[in-house]
């Protein structure tokens, strides 16, 4: 299963990139995050592998995330007009996922965040979920993007909301 989602954020690209790259901000916009800890490497750098635990209702999901691409490696002084790439692979029980994020200037004070997502399922339960509810994955990706937008633009913290 593959899909692409996008959102515009009313901040300059460099500001957006720094907010996304800072692990201290993850719990503020990544709904359900219980744990995100590097197992090897430095958070956010290409090659880094991390243990990620997410809580959805009564269900906890644990997976391993590997950063496969981060360009440019140095996020300071990014040239105008260039594309910032954050790519990662996520492996969990019965599933593999690749996320390829691209951040571009949409205007002088606006950033376009495009996220290409690919999922492959190996276990029967996950294959059934993927077949019966493909829209749920797209909806979840958009929710994370909207939560980040609200955090970046307005300082909203998902831990302080009830929805």
C-alpha positions as a Python dict, from the first residue, in 0.01 Angstrom:
ca = {
    (1, 'X'): (0, 0, 0),
    (2, 'X'): (130, 345, -95),
    (3, 'X'): (-3, 697, -49),
    (4, 'X'): (121, 1056, -27),
    (5, 'X'): (-11, 1324, 207),
    (6, 'X'): (93, 1687, 238),
    (7, 'X'): (35, 1997, 446),
    (8, 'X'): (145, 2360, 442),
    (9, 'X'): (289, 2507, 759),
    (10, 'X'): (294, 2884, 814),
    (11, 'X'): (661, 2898, 914),
    (12, 'X'): (987, 2923, 718),
    (13, 'X'): (1130, 2586, 615),
    (14, 'X'): (1437, 2614, 836),
    (15, 'X'): (1216, 2666, 1146),
    (16, 'X'): (999, 2367, 1054),
    (17, 'X'): (1303, 2146, 994),
    (18, 'X'): (1454, 2234, 1332),
    (19, 'X'): (1126, 2163, 1514),
    (20, 'X'): (1089, 1826, 1338),
    (21, 'X'): (1451, 1728, 1405),
    (22, 'X'): (1447, 1807, 1779),
    (23, 'X'): (1365, 1489, 1977),
    (24, 'X'): (1250, 1697, 2276),
    (25, 'X'): (949, 1809, 2070),
    (26, 'X'): (832, 1462, 1958),
    (27, 'X'): (592, 1403, 2253),
    (28, 'X'): (431, 1743, 2190),
    (29, 'X'): (302, 1651, 1844),
    (30, 'X'): (342, 1274, 1793),
    (31, 'X'): (18, 1153, 1947),
    (32, 'X'): (49, 835, 2153),
    (33, 'X'): (429, 840, 2176),
    (34, 'X'): (541, 647, 2484),
    (35, 'X'): (910, 609, 2399),
    (36, 'X'): (1155, 707, 2125),
    (37, 'X'): (1508, 605, 2217),
    (38, 'X'): (1813, 565, 1993),
    (39, 'X'): (1962, 215, 2011),
    (40, 'X'): (2258, 313, 1794),
    (41, 'X'): (2368, 640, 1642),
    (42, 'X'): (2254, 997, 1713),
    (43, 'X'): (1884, 1086, 1706),
    (44, 'X'): (1775, 1194, 1359),
    (45, 'X'): (2105, 1122, 1184),
    (46, 'X'): (2124, 883, 888),
    (47, 'X'): (2193, 529, 1004),
    (48, 'X'): (2048, 578, 1352),
    (49, 'X'): (1826, 297, 1478),
    (50, 'X'): (1568, 373, 1749),
    (51, 'X'): (1315, 183, 1955),
    (52, 'X'): (971, 344, 1925),
    (53, 'X'): (667, 262, 2140),
    (54, 'X'): (326, 408, 2055),
    (55, 'X'): (0, 378, 2251),
    (56, 'X'): (-332, 370, 2065),
    (57, 'X'): (-624, 323, 2304),
    (58, 'X'): (-549, 7, 2504),
    (59, 'X'): (-300, -122, 2243),
    (60, 'X'): (74, -61, 2254),
    (61, 'X'): (287, -106, 1943),
    (62, 'X'): (663, -137, 1950),
    (63, 'X'): (876, -96, 1640),
    (64, 'X'): (1227, -19, 1525),
    (65, 'X'): (1292, 295, 1321),
    (66, 'X'): (1601, 339, 1105),
    (67, 'X'): (1686, 676, 952),
    (68, 'X'): (1777, 596, 591),
    (69, 'X'): (1829, 950, 462),
    (70, 'X'): (1869, 1298, 602),
    (71, 'X'): (1973, 1565, 355),
    (72, 'X'): (2131, 1794, 415),
    (73, 'X'): (2304, 1638, 716),
    (74, 'X'): (2367, 1987, 858),
    (75, 'X'): (2034, 2164, 905),
    (76, 'X'): (2186, 2510, 952),
    (77, 'X'): (2200, 2752, 660),
    (78, 'X'): (2001, 2535, 420),
    (79, 'X'): (2016, 2698, 74),
    (80, 'X'): (1692, 2854, -53),
    (81, 'X'): (1513, 2637, -304),
    (82, 'X'): (1673, 2312, -189),
    (83, 'X'): (1468, 2016, -69),
    (84, 'X'): (1515, 1876, 281),
    (85, 'X'): (1473, 1496, 301),
    (86, 'X'): (1395, 1289, 610),
    (87, 'X'): (1350, 919, 519),
    (88, 'X'): (1306, 629, 755),
    (89, 'X'): (1208, 263, 766),
    (90, 'X'): (989, 130, 1043),
    (91, 'X'): (962, -238, 1125),
    (92, 'X'): (709, -380, 1368),
    (93, 'X'): (528, -706, 1422),
    (94, 'X'): (378, -805, 1088),
    (95, 'X'): (466, -483, 906),
    (96, 'X'): (734, -285, 730),
    (97, 'X'): (695, 81, 640),
    (98, 'X'): (899, 342, 456),
    (99, 'X'): (832, 713, 505),
    (100, 'X'): (994, 966, 273),
    (101, 'X'): (940, 1324, 391),
    (102, 'X'): (1025, 1623, 173),
    (103, 'X'): (1020, 1981, 300),
    (104, 'X'): (1028, 2268, 51),
    (105, 'X'): (975, 2642, 53),
    (106, 'X'): (614, 2710, -44),
    (107, 'X'): (663, 3083, 6),
    (108, 'X'): (885, 3318, 208),
    (109, 'X'): (718, 3220, 536),
    (110, 'X'): (552, 2890, 438),
    (111, 'X'): (676, 2531, 418),
    (112, 'X'): (527, 2244, 219),
    (113, 'X'): (566, 1907, 392),
    (114, 'X'): (505, 1611, 160),
    (115, 'X'): (512, 1260, 303),
    (116, 'X'): (524, 952, 82),
    (117, 'X'): (429, 639, 277),
    (118, 'X'): (463, 273, 184),
    (119, 'X'): (347, -27, 388),
    (120, 'X'): (401, -400, 350),
    (121, 'X'): (233, -653, 574),
    (122, 'X'): (360, -1002, 654),
    (123, 'X'): (140, -1139, 930),
    (124, 'X'): (-223, -1239, 873),
    (125, 'X'): (-366, -995, 1132),
    (126, 'X'): (-182, -698, 976),
    (127, 'X'): (-270, -809, 622),
    (128, 'X'): (-636, -812, 721),
    (129, 'X'): (-609, -466, 880),
    (130, 'X'): (-427, -332, 572),
    (131, 'X'): (-690, -480, 340),
    (132, 'X'): (-998, -376, 538),
    (133, 'X'): (-880, -35, 659),
    (134, 'X'): (-629, 117, 416),
    (135, 'X'): (-774, 465, 478),
    (136, 'X'): (-690, 441, 849),
    (137, 'X'): (-316, 458, 772),
    (138, 'X'): (-356, 769, 556),
    (139, 'X'): (-583, 928, 818),
    (140, 'X'): (-325, 860, 1092),
    (141, 'X'): (-44, 1014, 883),
    (142, 'X'): (-254, 1327, 823),
    (143, 'X'): (-340, 1348, 1192),
    (144, 'X'): (29, 1347, 1287),
    (145, 'X'): (97, 1619, 1028),
    (146, 'X'): (-194, 1832, 1153),
    (147, 'X'): (-79, 1785, 1512),
    (148, 'X'): (271, 1899, 1413),
    (149, 'X'): (127, 2201, 1230),
    (150, 'X'): (-76, 2300, 1540),
    (151, 'X'): (233, 2258, 1758),
    (152, 'X'): (462, 2453, 1522),
    (153, 'X'): (222, 2738, 1448),
    (154, 'X'): (30, 2769, 1776),
    (155, 'X'): (232, 2584, 2039),
    (156, 'X'): (-44, 2323, 2093),
    (157, 'X'): (67, 2009, 2276),
    (158, 'X'): (-124, 1686, 2199),
    (159, 'X'): (-74, 1571, 2557),
    (160, 'X'): (-302, 1855, 2668),
    (161, 'X'): (-594, 1763, 2439),
    (162, 'X'): (-868, 1508, 2491),
    (163, 'X'): (-956, 1426, 2128),
}
